[in-house]
Amino acid sequence: MAVSAARARKLLIGFDNVSEAPHFDRTAFRTPRRIFATLGDDGGDVNFMFDPLQQEMFCEMAPHALAPVSGGWGRMGATCCDLKKIDEPTFIAALEAAYARASEPRGKRRAKR
């Protein structure tokens, strides 16, 4: 059921044109355009960068494992994923959605709002 930190990192870095870099107390995974996820240094959680509608959908799908990040980032779609509570298929679906959003050209993203 759970996704290990090592498995999460392998899945996060597995997309085309993804780089990994330190980001405060986390590791950021980004496309050339933007960050789509961060992995906590303790390996316990991943924050996905969704739009608010994606956030609502994924939090309803797995409320035991996904929740908005507190504060302003959460209101903008940042969503915390507890790796000990999420199953791999749901993790992969969330990851694919966050990656696709980060890969869209900036003008296309704005047109959807």
N, C-alpha and C positions, 0 to 999 in steps of 0.2 A: 504494500500500500504506500508506504513512505517513499520519498525520493531523497537519496543521499546527496550531500553537498557535492561529492565528486561526480555523481551522475548528472546533477543539475548543471554543473560547470561544463561538462562534456556536451550536453544538449544546448546550452546557451551559446557556446563558441562554434557550434556545428553548422551554422548558417553561412551563406556566402557573404564575403566582405564584412565580417564581424571582427572587431578588435576588443581587447580586454585591457583595462587600465585601472589603477587605483582611483577611488572616488570617495574622499573622506574616510569613514570607517568601513567602507564597502568596496567591492570590485564592480566596476561598470562594464557593461557589454553594450556596444554601440554599432550602428551602421555608420557609413560615412556621414550621414545626415544628423543622427541624434542617438541618445541613449534609449534603449528599449527595456533594460532590466538591470538591477543591481543585486549582487549576492552579498549578504552580510558576512563580515570577516569570521564570525563564529560558525558559519555554515548552516545556520538554522532557518534562514528565511531568504526569500527573493522578493524584491519589489518590482512589479511589472508596471510599465507606463502605458496605460490604456487611455482611451477617451472616456468621458463619463458614461456613455451608453454601454460600452464594452465592460466597464467596471461594474455597472449594475447587473449585467447579464452574468458575468463570472462569479460575482459575490452571491447571486441567487442560486447559481449552479452548485457552488461548493461553500456554503456559509461557514462550515466548520474549519475551512482551510484558507479562505480568502476574505480580506476585509480592507476597506479604504485605509490608507495611511492617515494618521491624525493630522489635522491642520489643513493649510492651503494646498499642499501637494495632493492630499487625498481628494479635495474638492475638484482638482484638475484631472483626476483619473489615476493617480499613483495608488497601487494596490499591493498590500503585503500578502505574501503566500507563505504559510507555515509548511516547511518541507516535511515535517514529521506527520502532517495530517492530510496531505494531498496525494492522490493516486497519480501514477505516471501519465495515463491518457489525458486527464484533466490538466496536468502541468503542461504537457505538450500543446494542447489546444490553446491554453493561455499564452504560452511562449510564442506560438505561431501568430496569434493575433497581435501581440505587442511588437513582434518583429515586422510584420506586414505594415503596421501603422508607422513605425519608424523608417520604413523603406520608401514610403510614399513621397513624391515630390511635394515640397512645401505648399505650393499653390493648390494642389489637389486636396490636401488636408484641410485647408481653410475653406474650400468650396463646400465641404461636407457639414460644416458647423451650422 
